[in-house]
Amino acid sequence: MKIAIIGYGSWGKKLYREYCNILGNENVIIHDPPQGMVYSEWNTINGVHIATPPHTHFDIAKKFLEMRIPVLIEKPMCLRSSECLKLIDLSRKNRTILMLGHIYRYSDAFNKIKKTPQKSMKLVWKHTSRATNVIWDLLPHVLDICNIITGVWPEKLRAVHNDKNAFLIGYVNNIPLSIDLSLNYDGKIRDLIIDDERFPIIEMQTNNTIRSEALEFIHYIGHKVSTPLTDGFLGYITCKLIEDVLRYA
C-alpha cells in the first residue's frame, strides 16, 4: 500500500514519520509543489493525507475524490460548510473514503474520562503558533473534545476574539461551557476542567494518536470501509458550528 502526504510543513513531517514507521519509506510519498516536491503517478497511490493550509483543502480533496482515491483531511475540513457538504456528496457518489483528522477521537485518555458534567465544563488551550486564525486553528479540536466527553455538541456559543486570542461561552449538555484559546502564549496549556476536576490533557495523552489515526486510515482503505469513525459529517458539523460562532461574534 502507498500513501501520499499532501503538504510537508511541520504537521506533514510528523505524518510522514508515522506512515514510514508503519509502511516503510518506499511506500510513503510527499507531494508539496511549493517546496519543489511533486508527484504525478497517482494511479500508484492508495490514499492521500492532506496537511495543507485549510483554504486549500476543498480543491485538493475534490481532485482526489474525483479520482476515487481515499482521502484523509486535517482539520478543519473546509472553511465553508457548503464545501464540506459537496465533498461528502462526492465521496458518496464515487464510493470513496472521506476521513477527517480529528486525532482526539483516537485518544485513550478521553475514552477513559467520558462523563456527563453536572455543573460546568471549561477548556483552556494555549500555545505559541504562527497560525493566523485562532478560531479555525484551535476551536475544531475543542469542539470535538466536548462531543467526545459528553456525547453532544456545544450550543449557543458566543465569542470575543481577535486573530490570536479568543474567549467563548455557551452550553454543552445544558450546563455552562467556557473556552479560552490563544496562539500567543509563552508556554503550552491543554486543560480540561469538568465540575472543578482538572484533567491536564498533555499528561493524559499516553498513546500515539497520530499513529492510531494513520493505522485506522490504512485499515479503512484495505477493508474498503465506507464510513470511518471520523467521517465527513464530523467535519461538516465542526465547520458549521465555527461559522455560527463567527457570524455572531
N, C-alpha and C positions, 0 to 999 in steps of 0.2 A: 504494500500500500504506500502511496505517495501523497504527502500533504504539502500544500504551498502556503507559506506565511506571506500575506499581503501587507506590506508595511514593516520596516525594520528599524523602528525607533526603540526607545527604552523598553516598552512592553513587548514589541515584536521580538527583541533579543531574548527576553525571558521565555516567550513561547517557543522560539527556535530551539533553545537548550532543552526544554522539556520534550518536545517532539523528537529531537535527536536521541535523547536518552531512551525513548520508547521504540522508535522505528529505525534508528541508525542514521548517521549523517547523509548517506546516499539517498535516503528516501524523504528528505525534507528540503523543500525548495524555497528560496527567498525571492520575492518579486517586489521591488521598490524602485520604480523608474527614476524618481528624483535623486536617488543615490547611485544611479547607474546600474542597478541590479534588475535586469529584465529577463523574463522567462516567457516563452510563447508556445511551448508544446503542451497545451492544456489538455489534449487528448490522453496524456500520460498521467494526469493528476486525478486522484480520487476524492479530494476535498480541499477547500481553501478556508483559512482562518484569517479574517480581515481585522487588522490592527492599525488602520489608518485614521487620520482625523475624522471626527464624526460627520462633518459636512460632505465627506466623500463616500460614506457608507452606502447610500442608496444606489448610486450609479454603479459602484463596483459590485455590490451584491446582485443587482439586477442582471448585470452582464453574465455572471456565473450561473445564476439560476436559469437563465435562458439557455445556457449550455448544458443544463441538467447536472451541474457539478454541486455536490453538497456544500453548504455554506455555514460557517460559524462567524458571527459578527460580534465584536466587542461592544460593550455598552457605551453610549446609548445606541440603540438600533438605528435610528434616524433622528433628524431634528424636526420632523413633521410627522404627526400620527397618520396623516393621509398616505405618506410614503411607506410607513410600516404596513399599512393595510394592503398596499399594492404588492409589496414583497411577499406577504402572506398568501395573497391570491395567486401570485406567480408560482410560489413553491407548491401550492396545492394543485394547480393546473398541470405543472410538469412533474408532480410526484417526486419532488426533490427535497432533501432535508434542509431545513432552515433552523438554525440553533443560535441562541444568544449567549454572550459571555458574561453571565451573572454568576461569578465564581462562589459567592457565599451560599449558593444553593448546594454546594459540594462541601461545605464546612462541617466537619464532625462536631465542632463546638456548638453550632446553632441547633443541630439536631438533638443535642443533649439538653439545651435550655429552653426549648419551646415551651412557652407558658402564656397564660392569659393575664395581662396586667389588670389589677383591680383598682389602682389609684392613679398611676401616671406612668409615662414612658418618655425617656429622653435619650437622644443620641448626640454625641459630640464627636465630630470628625474633622480634624485639623492637621495640616502639614504645609510644607513649602512646595510649591509647584509652579512650573512655567505655563501651565494651562491658563486659559484666558476667561473661562466662564465657570464659576464655582457651582452654579446650579446644574449645568449639564455634565460637569465632570464628577461631582461627588453625590448629588442627590439620587441618581439611579440606584446606587448601592444601598443608600439609607432607606429608600422606599422599599426596596427588595427585602432588606433585613426586617423591616416592620411586618411585612407579609409573611416571611418565614416564621417569625416568632409568634405572631397572633393568628395567622390564617386569614386575615382580612387586610384590605388596603387602607392607607390613611385617607381621610376625607376632610373637607372644609379647610384645606391648607391655605395659609396666608403668609407672605414673606416680605421681609425688608432685606434688600440685598444690593450689592454692587458687584463688580466683576470678580472680586477676590473673597468676599465675605457674605454670608447670608445667615439670617435667623428666621426660622419658621415656627409657627404654631398651628395646631389643628387637633384632630381627634383620630384615634385608632381604636377600634373595638369599643367606641363610646366613652373612652377615657382620654384625658388631656395628653397631647403629644407635643414635645418641643424638640427642635433640631437646630444644632449650632454647627455651621460649616465654615471652613476657612482654607484658602490656598496660600495664605500669607502668615503662617505661624512658624515661629522658630522652634522646631521640635516636631513631635508627632503625637497626636492623641486619637485613640479609637475607643471610645467608651459607650457602652450601652447600660442605661440605668433604668431598672424596672422596679417600681414601688420602693425606691430608695435602696435597692440592692444593685451594687455596681458590678458589671462584667467587663473587664478590660479586654477588648476584642483581640488585640495583638497577642497577648499571652495565651488566649484560648485557641488560636489557630494552630493546632498541633499537626494537622495533616496538610499535605501539599495540594491546595485546591486547584492550582493551575494544572498539575499532573492529572488529578482526578477528572477535571473537565476535558482535558485532551484525550484521556482514555475513553471517556464516555462518547466523545465525538467519533473516535475511531470505531468504537463498538457499534454505534448507530449506523455508520457507513457500511461496516462489514455485514451487519444483520438487516440492513435496509429498513431501519425503524423510521417511520414517517413522522412521529410526534415525539420529539425529545422532551426531557424534563424541563429544559429552559427553551421553550419554543417561541415562535414569532409573536404569539399572542401576549406572552410575558413582556416582550419588548414594546409592543403596542400600548399596553396598559401603563407602563412606566412613562413612555413618551407623552401619553395623553394627560397623565397627572402633572407632569412638568409643564406642559402647555397651559394647563389651568392655573398653575402657580404663577407663571409669568404673566398671564392675562390679568390677574387680579393684584399683582404686586404694585 
